[in-house]
């Protein structure tokens, strides 16, 4: 198994460890969850970059890389609902978009078509990762002592991390909805001909 595929598989394991750190209370568990998610997100960049640079693109990677990404991101958002960090309807929008686009890609594959990632899809992914990291930082920084409060709470109108996190949540939900709508519209011929 080549290195990019190993990195992809490691993201599945990292997702399990991330969820355990996020949901099981122990000292600095929020910080551990933050670090695990950050590392998993970095592997997402490197597995694709290495595969393209070394010509190691495989059918396994084409299928499993986006699946590993979706499982990591959707798991984080679902866990945040349980922790009261995000509204459930927002996560429904995010998960529904990911399942719908995955279904569309499977339908396209059954017709021997490969749907390339859209520009909005890439922006959506970045916005989701920033949103998750912001939520994790807002959960973790109170345990970092006085320097954590100095760095993340300085602001006239309240801690800046609070409004940044709220803004990143709305940006992620908005871009997720918009990118899904654009993707479905641009590829409507794939599913309309079967209706």
Secondary structure, 3 states (H helix, E strand, C coil): CCHHHHHHHHHHHHHHHHHHHHHCCCCCHHHHHHHHHHHHHHHHHHHHHHHHHHCCCCHHHHHHHHHHHHHHHHHHHHHHHHCCCCCHHHHHHHHHHHHHHHHHHHHHHHCCCCCCCCHHHHHHHHHHHHHHHHHHHHHHHHHHCHHHHHHHHCCCCCCHHHHHHHHHHHHHHHHHHHHHHHHHHHCHHHHHCCC
